[in-house]
Amino acid sequence: MVTHIHAVTPLSGHRLLMEFDNGSSITVDLSPKLNTIRFAELADETVFKNVRLHQETVVWGDGVLKIPLFELIDVAVGGVYLAD
């Protein structure tokens, strides 16, 4: 059975709660990435809270910043980290 992301919710501390259609969820802490060029704009709480889903990708604002689901899961489980 293939699991898909169902919802994404911004939390305090620059964390994201990702909920899946099978009922499981995972929290991803993006705060360590805020000092990088790629993710610097997420340091602004207003921008960070303006998160949405587009298929299996988490998108902020007008879509300039996008992170595929597999990259976020890697961050959450301590695997391969997002490129700076």
mmCIF file of the N, C-alpha and C atoms, coordinates in Angstrom:
data_MODEL
# 
_entry.id   MODEL 
# 
loop_
_atom_site.group_PDB 
_atom_site.id 
_atom_site.type_symbol 
_atom_site.label_atom_id 
_atom_site.label_alt_id 
_atom_site.label_comp_id 
_atom_site.label_asym_id 
_atom_site.label_entity_id 
_atom_site.label_seq_id 
_atom_site.pdbx_PDB_ins_code 
_atom_site.Cartn_x 
_atom_site.Cartn_y 
_atom_site.Cartn_z 
_atom_site.occupancy 
_atom_site.B_iso_or_equiv 
_atom_site.pdbx_formal_charge 
_atom_site.auth_seq_id 
_atom_site.auth_comp_id 
_atom_site.auth_asym_id 
_atom_site.auth_atom_id 
_atom_site.pdbx_PDB_model_num 
ATOM 1   N N  . MET A 1 1  ? 0.836  -1.188 0.000  1.00 0.00 ? 1  MET A N  1 
ATOM 2   C CA . MET A 1 1  ? 0.000  0.000  0.000  1.00 0.00 ? 1  MET A CA 1 
ATOM 3   C C  . MET A 1 1  ? 0.880  1.251  0.000  1.00 0.00 ? 1  MET A C  1 
ATOM 4   N N  . VAL A 1 2  ? 0.630  2.153  -0.896 1.00 0.00 ? 2  VAL A N  1 
ATOM 5   C CA . VAL A 1 2  ? 1.370  3.394  -1.003 1.00 0.00 ? 2  VAL A CA 1 
ATOM 6   C C  . VAL A 1 2  ? 0.733  4.428  -0.086 1.00 0.00 ? 2  VAL A C  1 
ATOM 7   N N  . THR A 1 3  ? 1.557  5.110  0.701  1.00 0.00 ? 3  THR A N  1 
ATOM 8   C CA . THR A 1 3  ? 1.080  6.149  1.603  1.00 0.00 ? 3  THR A CA 1 
ATOM 9   C C  . THR A 1 3  ? 1.362  7.509  1.000  1.00 0.00 ? 3  THR A C  1 
ATOM 10  N N  . HIS A 1 4  ? 0.389  8.398  1.106  1.00 0.00 ? 4  HIS A N  1 
ATOM 11  C CA . HIS A 1 4  ? 0.532  9.760  0.587  1.00 0.00 ? 4  HIS A CA 1 
ATOM 12  C C  . HIS A 1 4  ? 0.356  10.755 1.710  1.00 0.00 ? 4  HIS A C  1 
ATOM 13  N N  . ILE A 1 5  ? 0.986  11.896 1.563  1.00 0.00 ? 5  ILE A N  1 
ATOM 14  C CA . ILE A 1 5  ? 0.828  12.951 2.549  1.00 0.00 ? 5  ILE A CA 1 
ATOM 15  C C  . ILE A 1 5  ? -0.585 13.525 2.431  1.00 0.00 ? 5  ILE A C  1 
ATOM 16  N N  . HIS A 1 6  ? -1.214 13.690 3.573  1.00 0.00 ? 6  HIS A N  1 
ATOM 17  C CA . HIS A 1 6  ? -2.608 14.145 3.630  1.00 0.00 ? 6  HIS A CA 1 
ATOM 18  C C  . HIS A 1 6  ? -2.698 15.613 4.043  1.00 0.00 ? 6  HIS A C  1 
ATOM 19  N N  . ALA A 1 7  ? -1.813 16.030 4.957  1.00 0.00 ? 7  ALA A N  1 
ATOM 20  C CA . ALA A 1 7  ? -1.860 17.404 5.458  1.00 0.00 ? 7  ALA A CA 1 
ATOM 21  C C  . ALA A 1 7  ? -0.494 17.802 5.995  1.00 0.00 ? 7  ALA A C  1 
ATOM 22  N N  . VAL A 1 8  ? -0.229 19.107 5.961  1.00 0.00 ? 8  VAL A N  1 
ATOM 23  C CA . VAL A 1 8  ? 0.981  19.661 6.560  1.00 0.00 ? 8  VAL A CA 1 
ATOM 24  C C  . VAL A 1 8  ? 0.561  20.869 7.390  1.00 0.00 ? 8  VAL A C  1 
ATOM 25  N N  . THR A 1 9  ? 1.085  20.924 8.626  1.00 0.00 ? 9  THR A N  1 
ATOM 26  C CA . THR A 1 9  ? 0.727  21.986 9.554  1.00 0.00 ? 9  THR A CA 1 
ATOM 27  C C  . THR A 1 9  ? 2.002  22.603 10.119 1.00 0.00 ? 9  THR A C  1 
ATOM 28  N N  . PRO A 1 10 ? 2.136  23.937 10.035 1.00 0.00 ? 10 PRO A N  1 
ATOM 29  C CA . PRO A 1 10 ? 3.304  24.577 10.639 1.00 0.00 ? 10 PRO A CA 1 
ATOM 30  C C  . PRO A 1 10 ? 3.162  24.598 12.161 1.00 0.00 ? 10 PRO A C  1 
ATOM 31  N N  . LEU A 1 11 ? 4.245  24.295 12.857 1.00 0.00 ? 11 LEU A N  1 
ATOM 32  C CA . LEU A 1 11 ? 4.275  24.308 14.317 1.00 0.00 ? 11 LEU A CA 1 
ATOM 33  C C  . LEU A 1 11 ? 5.307  25.336 14.780 1.00 0.00 ? 11 LEU A C  1 
ATOM 34  N N  . SER A 1 12 ? 5.302  25.638 16.062 1.00 0.00 ? 12 SER A N  1 
ATOM 35  C CA . SER A 1 12 ? 6.301  26.565 16.608 1.00 0.00 ? 12 SER A CA 1 
ATOM 36  C C  . SER A 1 12 ? 7.696  25.969 16.449 1.00 0.00 ? 12 SER A C  1 
ATOM 37  N N  . GLY A 1 13 ? 8.692  26.832 16.496 1.00 0.00 ? 13 GLY A N  1 
ATOM 38  C CA . GLY A 1 13 ? 10.066 26.366 16.393 1.00 0.00 ? 13 GLY A CA 1 
ATOM 39  C C  . GLY A 1 13 ? 10.472 25.922 15.003 1.00 0.00 ? 13 GLY A C  1 
ATOM 40  N N  . HIS A 1 14 ? 9.758  26.395 13.994 1.00 0.00 ? 14 HIS A N  1 
ATOM 41  C CA . HIS A 1 14 ? 10.033 26.046 12.592 1.00 0.00 ? 14 HIS A CA 1 
ATOM 42  C C  . HIS A 1 14 ? 9.990  24.540 12.345 1.00 0.00 ? 14 HIS A C  1 
ATOM 43  N N  . ARG A 1 15 ? 8.952  23.938 12.904 1.00 0.00 ? 15 ARG A N  1 
ATOM 44  C CA . ARG A 1 15 ? 8.712  22.509 12.688 1.00 0.00 ? 15 ARG A CA 1 
ATOM 45  C C  . ARG A 1 15 ? 7.449  22.344 11.856 1.00 0.00 ? 15 ARG A C  1 
ATOM 46  N N  . LEU A 1 16 ? 7.390  21.243 11.128 1.00 0.00 ? 16 LEU A N  1 
ATOM 47  C CA . LEU A 1 16 ? 6.210  20.900 10.329 1.00 0.00 ? 16 LEU A CA 1 
ATOM 48  C C  . LEU A 1 16 ? 5.655  19.567 10.818 1.00 0.00 ? 16 LEU A C  1 
ATOM 49  N N  . LEU A 1 17 ? 4.357  19.516 10.985 1.00 0.00 ? 17 LEU A N  1 
ATOM 50  C CA . LEU A 1 17 ? 3.671  18.256 11.266 1.00 0.00 ? 17 LEU A CA 1 
ATOM 51  C C  . LEU A 1 17 ? 3.125  17.766 9.941  1.00 0.00 ? 17 LEU A C  1 
ATOM 52  N N  . MET A 1 18 ? 3.583  16.589 9.513  1.00 0.00 ? 18 MET A N  1 
ATOM 53  C CA . MET A 1 18 ? 3.088  16.005 8.272  1.00 0.00 ? 18 MET A CA 1 
ATOM 54  C C  . MET A 1 18 ? 2.248  14.791 8.622  1.00 0.00 ? 18 MET A C  1 
ATOM 55  N N  . GLU A 1 19 ? 1.021  14.788 8.118  1.00 0.00 ? 19 GLU A N  1 
ATOM 56  C CA . GLU A 1 19 ? 0.099  13.687 8.377  1.00 0.00 ? 19 GLU A CA 1 
ATOM 57  C C  . GLU A 1 19 ? -0.138 12.918 7.088  1.00 0.00 ? 19 GLU A C  1 
ATOM 58  N N  . PHE A 1 20 ? -0.186 11.595 7.217  1.00 0.00 ? 20 PHE A N  1 
ATOM 59  C CA . PHE A 1 20 ? -0.324 10.735 6.055  1.00 0.00 ? 20 PHE A CA 1 
ATOM 60  C C  . PHE A 1 20 ? -1.701 10.086 6.018  1.00 0.00 ? 20 PHE A C  1 
ATOM 61  N N  . ASP A 1 21 ? -2.089 9.621  4.834  1.00 0.00 ? 21 ASP A N  1 
ATOM 62  C CA . ASP A 1 21 ? -3.426 9.055  4.667  1.00 0.00 ? 21 ASP A CA 1 
ATOM 63  C C  . ASP A 1 21 ? -3.621 7.720  5.375  1.00 0.00 ? 21 ASP A C  1 
ATOM 64  N N  . ASN A 1 22 ? -2.549 7.128  5.894  1.00 0.00 ? 22 ASN A N  1 
ATOM 65  C CA . ASN A 1 22 ? -2.690 5.875  6.645  1.00 0.00 ? 22 ASN A CA 1 
ATOM 66  C C  . ASN A 1 22 ? -2.841 6.123  8.149  1.00 0.00 ? 22 ASN A C  1 
ATOM 67  N N  . GLY A 1 23 ? -2.915 7.412  8.543  1.00 0.00 ? 23 GLY A N  1 
ATOM 68  C CA . GLY A 1 23 ? -3.099 7.762  9.943  1.00 0.00 ? 23 GLY A CA 1 
ATOM 69  C C  . GLY A 1 23 ? -1.812 8.062  10.685 1.00 0.00 ? 23 GLY A C  1 
ATOM 70  N N  . SER A 1 24 ? -0.663 7.813  10.102 1.00 0.00 ? 24 SER A N  1 
ATOM 71  C CA . SER A 1 24 ? 0.600  8.108  10.776 1.00 0.00 ? 24 SER A CA 1 
ATOM 72  C C  . SER A 1 24 ? 0.978  9.572  10.545 1.00 0.00 ? 24 SER A C  1 
ATOM 73  N N  . SER A 1 25 ? 1.921  10.052 11.351 1.00 0.00 ? 25 SER A N  1 
ATOM 74  C CA . SER A 1 25 ? 2.394  11.423 11.206 1.00 0.00 ? 25 SER A CA 1 
ATOM 75  C C  . SER A 1 25 ? 3.866  11.494 11.595 1.00 0.00 ? 25 SER A C  1 
ATOM 76  N N  . ILE A 1 26 ? 4.505  12.577 11.199 1.00 0.00 ? 26 ILE A N  1 
ATOM 77  C CA . ILE A 1 26 ? 5.910  12.794 11.504 1.00 0.00 ? 26 ILE A CA 1 
ATOM 78  C C  . ILE A 1 26 ? 6.127  14.296 11.655 1.00 0.00 ? 26 ILE A C  1 
ATOM 79  N N  . THR A 1 27 ? 7.012  14.677 12.559 1.00 0.00 ? 27 THR A N  1 
ATOM 80  C CA . THR A 1 27 ? 7.362  16.086 12.747 1.00 0.00 ? 27 THR A CA 1 
ATOM 81  C C  . THR A 1 27 ? 8.767  16.314 12.217 1.00 0.00 ? 27 THR A C  1 
ATOM 82  N N  . VAL A 1 28 ? 8.906  17.359 11.415 1.00 0.00 ? 28 VAL A N  1 
ATOM 83  C CA . VAL A 1 28 ? 10.187 17.691 10.802 1.00 0.00 ? 28 VAL A CA 1 
ATOM 84  C C  . VAL A 1 28 ? 10.646 19.049 11.344 1.00 0.00 ? 28 VAL A C  1 
ATOM 85  N N  . ASP A 1 29 ? 11.842 19.085 11.903 1.00 0.00 ? 29 ASP A N  1 
ATOM 86  C CA . ASP A 1 29 ? 12.416 20.320 12.434 1.00 0.00 ? 29 ASP A CA 1 
ATOM 87  C C  . ASP A 1 29 ? 13.311 20.943 11.369 1.00 0.00 ? 29 ASP A C  1 
ATOM 88  N N  . LEU A 1 30 ? 12.882 22.072 10.837 1.00 0.00 ? 30 LEU A N  1 
ATOM 89  C CA . LEU A 1 30 ? 13.657 22.759 9.800  1.00 0.00 ? 30 LEU A CA 1 
ATOM 90  C C  . LEU A 1 30 ? 14.538 23.864 10.368 1.00 0.00 ? 30 LEU A C  1 
ATOM 91  N N  . SER A 1 31 ? 14.513 24.086 11.674 1.00 0.00 ? 31 SER A N  1 
ATOM 92  C CA . SER A 1 31 ? 15.283 25.189 12.257 1.00 0.00 ? 31 SER A CA 1 
ATOM 93  C C  . SER A 1 31 ? 16.784 25.117 11.958 1.00 0.00 ? 31 SER A C  1 
ATOM 94  N N  . PRO A 1 32 ? 17.403 23.937 11.895 1.00 0.00 ? 32 PRO A N  1 
ATOM 95  C CA . PRO A 1 32 ? 18.839 23.912 11.569 1.00 0.00 ? 32 PRO A CA 1 
ATOM 96  C C  . PRO A 1 32 ? 19.153 24.403 10.153 1.00 0.00 ? 32 PRO A C  1 
ATOM 97  N N  . LYS A 1 33 ? 18.168 24.456 9.294  1.00 0.00 ? 33 LYS A N  1 
ATOM 98  C CA . LYS A 1 33 ? 18.387 24.853 7.898  1.00 0.00 ? 33 LYS A CA 1 
ATOM 99  C C  . LYS A 1 33 ? 18.181 26.346 7.650  1.00 0.00 ? 33 LYS A C  1 
ATOM 100 N N  . LEU A 1 34 ? 17.715 27.093 8.649  1.00 0.00 ? 34 LEU A N  1 
ATOM 101 C CA . LEU A 1 34 ? 17.351 28.493 8.440  1.00 0.00 ? 34 LEU A CA 1 
ATOM 102 C C  . LEU A 1 34 ? 18.536 29.406 8.165  1.00 0.00 ? 34 LEU A C  1 
ATOM 103 N N  . ASN A 1 35 ? 19.738 28.975 8.456  1.00 0.00 ? 35 ASN A N  1 
ATOM 104 C CA . ASN A 1 35 ? 20.930 29.788 8.208  1.00 0.00 ? 35 ASN A CA 1 
ATOM 105 C C  . ASN A 1 35 ? 21.557 29.492 6.851  1.00 0.00 ? 35 ASN A C  1 
ATOM 106 N N  . THR A 1 36 ? 20.833 28.782 5.999  1.00 0.00 ? 36 THR A N  1 
ATOM 107 C CA . THR A 1 36 ? 21.351 28.467 4.666  1.00 0.00 ? 36 THR A CA 1 
ATOM 108 C C  . THR A 1 36 ? 20.656 29.346 3.631  1.00 0.00 ? 36 THR A C  1 
ATOM 109 N N  . ILE A 1 37 ? 21.297 29.516 2.505  1.00 0.00 ? 37 ILE A N  1 
ATOM 110 C CA . ILE A 1 37 ? 20.721 30.346 1.441  1.00 0.00 ? 37 ILE A CA 1 
ATOM 111 C C  . ILE A 1 37 ? 19.372 29.796 0.993  1.00 0.00 ? 37 ILE A C  1 
ATOM 112 N N  . ARG A 1 38 ? 19.290 28.497 0.803  1.00 0.00 ? 38 ARG A N  1 
ATOM 113 C CA . ARG A 1 38 ? 18.068 27.888 0.282  1.00 0.00 ? 38 ARG A CA 1 
ATOM 114 C C  . ARG A 1 38 ? 16.870 28.107 1.199  1.00 0.00 ? 38 ARG A C  1 
ATOM 115 N N  . PHE A 1 39 ? 17.082 28.081 2.510  1.00 0.00 ? 39 PHE A N  1 
ATOM 116 C CA . PHE A 1 39 ? 15.962 28.115 3.447  1.00 0.00 ? 39 PHE A CA 1 
ATOM 117 C C  . PHE A 1 39 ? 15.870 29.373 4.297  1.00 0.00 ? 39 PHE A C  1 
ATOM 118 N N  . ALA A 1 40 ? 16.707 30.359 4.042  1.00 0.00 ? 40 ALA A N  1 
ATOM 119 C CA . ALA A 1 40 ? 16.753 31.577 4.863  1.00 0.00 ? 40 ALA A CA 1 
ATOM 120 C C  . ALA A 1 40 ? 15.398 32.276 4.959  1.00 0.00 ? 40 ALA A C  1 
ATOM 121 N N  . GLU A 1 41 ? 14.631 32.301 3.881  1.00 0.00 ? 41 GLU A N  1 
ATOM 122 C CA . GLU A 1 41 ? 13.354 33.010 3.919  1.00 0.00 ? 41 GLU A CA 1 
ATOM 123 C C  . GLU A 1 41 ? 12.349 32.360 4.868  1.00 0.00 ? 41 GLU A C  1 
ATOM 124 N N  . LEU A 1 42 ? 12.557 31.097 5.240  1.00 0.00 ? 42 LEU A N  1 
ATOM 125 C CA . LEU A 1 42 ? 11.658 30.438 6.186  1.00 0.00 ? 42 LEU A CA 1 
ATOM 126 C C  . LEU A 1 42 ? 11.859 30.910 7.617  1.00 0.00 ? 42 LEU A C  1 
ATOM 127 N N  . ALA A 1 43 ? 12.926 31.660 7.883  1.00 0.00 ? 43 ALA A N  1 
ATOM 128 C CA . ALA A 1 43 ? 13.148 32.227 9.216  1.00 0.00 ? 43 ALA A CA 1 
ATOM 129 C C  . ALA A 1 43 ? 12.039 33.216 9.566  1.00 0.00 ? 43 ALA A C  1 
ATOM 130 N N  . ASP A 1 44 ? 11.429 33.813 8.556  1.00 0.00 ? 44 ASP A N  1 
ATOM 131 C CA . ASP A 1 44 ? 10.284 34.707 8.754  1.00 0.00 ? 44 ASP A CA 1 
ATOM 132 C C  . ASP A 1 44 ? 9.061  33.850 9.067  1.00 0.00 ? 44 ASP A C  1 
ATOM 133 N N  . GLU A 1 45 ? 8.527  33.999 10.278 1.00 0.00 ? 45 GLU A N  1 
ATOM 134 C CA . GLU A 1 45 ? 7.388  33.180 10.721 1.00 0.00 ? 45 GLU A CA 1 
ATOM 135 C C  . GLU A 1 45 ? 6.189  33.289 9.767  1.00 0.00 ? 45 GLU A C  1 
ATOM 136 N N  . THR A 1 46 ? 5.958  34.470 9.222  1.00 0.00 ? 46 THR A N  1 
ATOM 137 C CA . THR A 1 46 ? 4.828  34.653 8.304  1.00 0.00 ? 46 THR A CA 1 
ATOM 138 C C  . THR A 1 46 ? 4.990  33.790 7.062  1.00 0.00 ? 46 THR A C  1 
ATOM 139 N N  . VAL A 1 47 ? 6.192  33.769 6.530  1.00 0.00 ? 47 VAL A N  1 
ATOM 140 C CA . VAL A 1 47 ? 6.479  32.933 5.359  1.00 0.00 ? 47 VAL A CA 1 
ATOM 141 C C  . VAL A 1 47 ? 6.352  31.466 5.745  1.00 0.00 ? 47 VAL A C  1 
ATOM 142 N N  . PHE A 1 48 ? 6.956  31.080 6.874  1.00 0.00 ? 48 PHE A N  1 
ATOM 143 C CA . PHE A 1 48 ? 6.932  29.678 7.291  1.00 0.00 ? 48 PHE A CA 1 
ATOM 144 C C  . PHE A 1 48 ? 5.506  29.160 7.459  1.00 0.00 ? 48 PHE A C  1 
ATOM 145 N N  . LYS A 1 49 ? 4.644  29.971 8.020  1.00 0.00 ? 49 LYS A N  1 
ATOM 146 C CA . LYS A 1 49 ? 3.262  29.547 8.267  1.00 0.00 ? 49 LYS A CA 1 
ATOM 147 C C  . LYS A 1 49 ? 2.430  29.477 6.987  1.00 0.00 ? 49 LYS A C  1 
ATOM 148 N N  . ASN A 1 50 ? 2.920  30.062 5.909  1.00 0.00 ? 50 ASN A N  1 
ATOM 149 C CA . ASN A 1 50 ? 2.213  30.054 4.626  1.00 0.00 ? 50 ASN A CA 1 
ATOM 150 C C  . ASN A 1 50 ? 2.607  28.815 3.824  1.00 0.00 ? 50 ASN A C  1 
ATOM 151 N N  . VAL A 1 51 ? 2.403  27.643 4.427  1.00 0.00 ? 51 VAL A N  1 
ATOM 152 C CA . VAL A 1 51 ? 2.805  26.374 3.828  1.00 0.00 ? 51 VAL A CA 1 
ATOM 153 C C  . VAL A 1 51 ? 1.573  25.647 3.287  1.00 0.00 ? 51 VAL A C  1 
ATOM 154 N N  . ARG A 1 52 ? 1.787  24.893 2.224  1.00 0.00 ? 52 ARG A N  1 
ATOM 155 C CA . ARG A 1 52 ? 0.685  24.111 1.639  1.00 0.00 ? 52 ARG A CA 1 
ATOM 156 C C  . ARG A 1 52 ? 1.270  22.900 0.926  1.00 0.00 ? 52 ARG A C  1 
ATOM 157 N N  . LEU A 1 53 ? 0.394  22.036 0.527  1.00 0.00 ? 53 LEU A N  1 
ATOM 158 C CA . LEU A 1 53 ? 0.788  20.844 -0.233 1.00 0.00 ? 53 LEU A CA 1 
ATOM 159 C C  . LEU A 1 53 ? 0.468  21.021 -1.702 1.00 0.00 ? 53 LEU A C  1 
ATOM 160 N N  . HIS A 1 54 ? 1.324  20.493 -2.529 1.00 0.00 ? 54 HIS A N  1 
ATOM 161 C CA . HIS A 1 54 ? 1.048  20.348 -3.957 1.00 0.00 ? 54 HIS A CA 1 
ATOM 162 C C  . HIS A 1 54 ? 1.523  18.950 -4.315 1.00 0.00 ? 54 HIS A C  1 
ATOM 163 N N  . GLN A 1 55 ? 0.587  18.048 -4.409 1.00 0.00 ? 55 GLN A N  1 
ATOM 164 C CA . GLN A 1 55 ? 0.876  16.636 -4.623 1.00 0.00 ? 55 GLN A CA 1 
ATOM 165 C C  . GLN A 1 55 ? 1.770  16.127 -3.501 1.00 0.00 ? 55 GLN A C  1 
ATOM 166 N N  . GLU A 1 56 ? 2.945  15.624 -3.781 1.00 0.00 ? 56 GLU A N  1 
ATOM 167 C CA . GLU A 1 56 ? 3.842  15.099 -2.747 1.00 0.00 ? 56 GLU A CA 1 
ATOM 168 C C  . GLU A 1 56 ? 4.977  16.080 -2.437 1.00 0.00 ? 56 GLU A C  1 
ATOM 169 N N  . THR A 1 57 ? 4.676  17.368 -2.573 1.00 0.00 ? 57 THR A N  1 
ATOM 170 C CA . THR A 1 57 ? 5.655  18.419 -2.334 1.00 0.00 ? 57 THR A CA 1 
ATOM 171 C C  . THR A 1 57 ? 5.084  19.445 -1.371 1.00 0.00 ? 57 THR A C  1 
ATOM 172 N N  . VAL A 1 58 ? 5.921  19.889 -0.418 1.00 0.00 ? 58 VAL A N  1 
ATOM 173 C CA . VAL A 1 58 ? 5.541  20.955 0.506  1.00 0.00 ? 58 VAL A CA 1 
ATOM 174 C C  . VAL A 1 58 ? 6.027  22.256 -0.121 1.00 0.00 ? 58 VAL A C  1 
ATOM 175 N N  . VAL A 1 59 ? 5.117  23.249 -0.180 1.00 0.00 ? 59 VAL A N  1 
ATOM 176 C CA . VAL A 1 59 ? 5.377  24.492 -0.893 1.00 0.00 ? 59 VAL A CA 1 
ATOM 177 C C  . VAL A 1 59 ? 5.096  25.675 0.032  1.00 0.00 ? 59 VAL A C  1 
ATOM 178 N N  . TRP A 1 60 ? 5.948  26.695 -0.061 1.00 0.00 ? 60 TRP A N  1 
ATOM 179 C CA . TRP A 1 60 ? 5.718  27.926 0.687  1.00 0.00 ? 60 TRP A CA 1 
ATOM 180 C C  . TRP A 1 60 ? 5.453  29.070 -0.275 1.00 0.00 ? 60 TRP A C  1 
ATOM 181 N N  . GLY A 1 61 ? 4.588  29.991 0.173  1.00 0.00 ? 61 GLY A N  1 
ATOM 182 C CA . GLY A 1 61 ? 4.316  31.210 -0.579 1.00 0.00 ? 61 GLY A CA 1 
ATOM 183 C C  . GLY A 1 61 ? 3.863  30.945 -1.993 1.00 0.00 ? 61 GLY A C  1 
ATOM 184 N N  . ASP A 1 62 ? 4.487  31.626 -2.920 1.00 0.00 ? 62 ASP A N  1 
ATOM 185 C CA . ASP A 1 62 ? 4.087  31.535 -4.324 1.00 0.00 ? 62 ASP A CA 1 
ATOM 186 C C  . ASP A 1 62 ? 4.698  30.340 -5.037 1.00 0.00 ? 62 ASP A C  1 
ATOM 187 N N  . GLY A 1 63 ? 5.325  29.449 -4.283 1.00 0.00 ? 63 GLY A N  1 
ATOM 188 C CA . GLY A 1 63 ? 5.876  28.234 -4.879 1.00 0.00 ? 63 GLY A CA 1 
ATOM 189 C C  . GLY A 1 63 ? 7.344  28.310 -5.224 1.00 0.00 ? 63 GLY A C  1 
ATOM 190 N N  . VAL A 1 64 ? 8.001  29.413 -4.863 1.00 0.00 ? 64 VAL A N  1 
ATOM 191 C CA . VAL A 1 64 ? 9.427  29.526 -5.150 1.00 0.00 ? 64 VAL A CA 1 
ATOM 192 C C  . VAL A 1 64 ? 10.219 28.515 -4.323 1.00 0.00 ? 64 VAL A C  1 
ATOM 193 N N  . LEU A 1 65 ? 9.813  28.295 -3.079 1.00 0.00 ? 65 LEU A N  1 
ATOM 194 C CA . LEU A 1 65 ? 10.481 27.327 -2.221 1.00 0.00 ? 65 LEU A CA 1 
ATOM 195 C C  . LEU A 1 65 ? 9.627  26.070 -2.124 1.00 0.00 ? 65 LEU A C  1 
ATOM 196 N N  . LYS A 1 66 ? 10.195 24.961 -2.583 1.00 0.00 ? 66 LYS A N  1 
ATOM 197 C CA . LYS A 1 66 ? 9.496  23.677 -2.593 1.00 0.00 ? 66 LYS A CA 1 
ATOM 198 C C  . LYS A 1 66 ? 10.432 22.609 -2.053 1.00 0.00 ? 66 LYS A C  1 
ATOM 199 N N  . ILE A 1 67 ? 9.878  21.699 -1.264 1.00 0.00 ? 67 ILE A N  1 
ATOM 200 C CA . ILE A 1 67 ? 10.662 20.575 -0.771 1.00 0.00 ? 67 ILE A CA 1 
ATOM 201 C C  . ILE A 1 67 ? 9.851  19.307 -0.989 1.00 0.00 ? 67 ILE A C  1 
ATOM 202 N N  . PRO A 1 68 ? 10.372 18.368 -1.743 1.00 0.00 ? 68 PRO A N  1 
ATOM 203 C CA . PRO A 1 68 ? 9.669  17.100 -1.950 1.00 0.00 ? 68 PRO A CA 1 
ATOM 204 C C  . PRO A 1 68 ? 9.550  16.325 -0.638 1.00 0.00 ? 68 PRO A C  1 
ATOM 205 N N  . LEU A 1 69 ? 8.502  15.569 -0.524 1.00 0.00 ? 69 LEU A N  1 
ATOM 206 C CA . LEU A 1 69 ? 8.223  14.791 0.673  1.00 0.00 ? 69 LEU A CA 1 
ATOM 207 C C  . LEU A 1 69 ? 9.404  13.909 1.075  1.00 0.00 ? 69 LEU A C  1 
ATOM 208 N N  . PHE A 1 70 ? 10.028 13.236 0.131  1.00 0.00 ? 70 PHE A N  1 
ATOM 209 C CA . PHE A 1 70 ? 11.117 12.316 0.481  1.00 0.00 ? 70 PHE A CA 1 
ATOM 210 C C  . PHE A 1 70 ? 12.274 13.045 1.160  1.00 0.00 ? 70 PHE A C  1 
ATOM 211 N N  . GLU A 1 71 ? 12.549 14.312 0.799  1.00 0.00 ? 71 GLU A N  1 
ATOM 212 C CA . GLU A 1 71 ? 13.615 15.068 1.453  1.00 0.00 ? 71 GLU A CA 1 
ATOM 213 C C  . GLU A 1 71 ? 13.244 15.404 2.887  1.00 0.00 ? 71 GLU A C  1 
ATOM 214 N N  . LEU A 1 72 ? 11.990 15.762 3.123  1.00 0.00 ? 72 LEU A N  1 
ATOM 215 C CA . LEU A 1 72 ? 11.541 16.082 4.481  1.00 0.00 ? 72 LEU A CA 1 
ATOM 216 C C  . LEU A 1 72 ? 11.582 14.862 5.384  1.00 0.00 ? 72 LEU A C  1 
ATOM 217 N N  . ILE A 1 73 ? 11.226 13.723 4.858  1.00 0.00 ? 73 ILE A N  1 
ATOM 218 C CA . ILE A 1 73 ? 11.288 12.492 5.655  1.00 0.00 ? 73 ILE A CA 1 
ATOM 219 C C  . ILE A 1 73 ? 12.736 12.166 6.003  1.00 0.00 ? 73 ILE A C  1 
ATOM 220 N N  . ASP A 1 74 ? 13.652 12.365 5.069  1.00 0.00 ? 74 ASP A N  1 
ATOM 221 C CA . ASP A 1 74 ? 15.069 12.134 5.349  1.00 0.00 ? 74 ASP A CA 1 
ATOM 222 C C  . ASP A 1 74 ? 15.546 13.021 6.498  1.00 0.00 ? 74 ASP A C  1 
ATOM 223 N N  . VAL A 1 75 ? 15.112 14.280 6.520  1.00 0.00 ? 75 VAL A N  1 
ATOM 224 C CA . VAL A 1 75 ? 15.489 15.179 7.609  1.00 0.00 ? 75 VAL A CA 1 
ATOM 225 C C  . VAL A 1 75 ? 14.917 14.684 8.920  1.00 0.00 ? 75 VAL A C  1 
ATOM 226 N N  . ALA A 1 76 ? 13.666 14.277 8.915  1.00 0.00 ? 76 ALA A N  1 
ATOM 227 C CA . ALA A 1 76 ? 12.994 13.843 10.143 1.00 0.00 ? 76 ALA A CA 1 
ATOM 228 C C  . ALA A 1 76 ? 13.625 12.597 10.750 1.00 0.00 ? 76 ALA A C  1 
ATOM 229 N N  . VAL A 1 77 ? 14.067 11.684 9.926  1.00 0.00 ? 77 VAL A N  1 
ATOM 230 C CA . VAL A 1 77 ? 14.625 10.437 10.443 1.00 0.00 ? 77 VAL A CA 1 
ATOM 231 C C  . VAL A 1 77 ? 16.151 10.472 10.557 1.00 0.00 ? 77 VAL A C  1 
ATOM 232 N N  . GLY A 1 78 ? 16.738 11.625 10.237 1.00 0.00 ? 78 GLY A N  1 
ATOM 233 C CA . GLY A 1 78 ? 18.182 11.763 10.385 1.00 0.00 ? 78 GLY A CA 1 
ATOM 234 C C  . GLY A 1 78 ? 18.982 11.127 9.285  1.00 0.00 ? 78 GLY A C  1 
ATOM 235 N N  . GLY A 1 79 ? 18.371 10.954 8.130  1.00 0.00 ? 79 GLY A N  1 
ATOM 236 C CA . GLY A 1 79 ? 19.078 10.365 7.000  1.00 0.00 ? 79 GLY A CA 1 
ATOM 237 C C  . GLY A 1 79 ? 19.804 11.411 6.208  1.00 0.00 ? 79 GLY A C  1 
ATOM 238 N N  . VAL A 1 80 ? 19.656 11.380 4.923  1.00 0.00 ? 80 VAL A N  1 
ATOM 239 C CA . VAL A 1 80 ? 20.291 12.347 4.039  1.00 0.00 ? 80 VAL A CA 1 
ATOM 240 C C  . VAL A 1 80 ? 19.660 13.704 4.302  1.00 0.00 ? 80 VAL A C  1 
ATOM 241 N N  . TYR A 1 81 ? 20.481 14.718 4.471  1.00 0.00 ? 81 TYR A N  1 
ATOM 242 C CA . TYR A 1 81 ? 19.968 16.037 4.795  1.00 0.00 ? 81 TYR A CA 1 
ATOM 243 C C  . TYR A 1 81 ? 19.739 16.862 3.546  1.00 0.00 ? 81 TYR A C  1 
ATOM 244 N N  . LEU A 1 82 ? 18.822 17.810 3.659  1.00 0.00 ? 82 LEU A N  1 
ATOM 245 C CA . LEU A 1 82 ? 18.519 18.707 2.550  1.00 0.00 ? 82 LEU A CA 1 
ATOM 246 C C  . LEU A 1 82 ? 19.773 19.476 2.144  1.00 0.00 ? 82 LEU A C  1 
ATOM 247 N N  . ALA A 1 83 ? 19.932 19.625 0.856  1.00 0.00 ? 83 ALA A N  1 
ATOM 248 C CA . ALA A 1 83 ? 21.070 20.408 0.356  1.00 0.00 ? 83 ALA A CA 1 
ATOM 249 C C  . ALA A 1 83 ? 20.903 21.865 0.751  1.00 0.00 ? 83 ALA A C  1 
ATOM 250 N N  . ASP A 1 84 ? 21.979 22.478 1.162  1.00 0.00 ? 84 ASP A N  1 
ATOM 251 C CA . ASP A 1 84 ? 21.921 23.883 1.557  1.00 0.00 ? 84 ASP A CA 1 
ATOM 252 C C  . ASP A 1 84 ? 21.845 24.719 0.360  1.00 0.00 ? 84 ASP A C  1 
# 
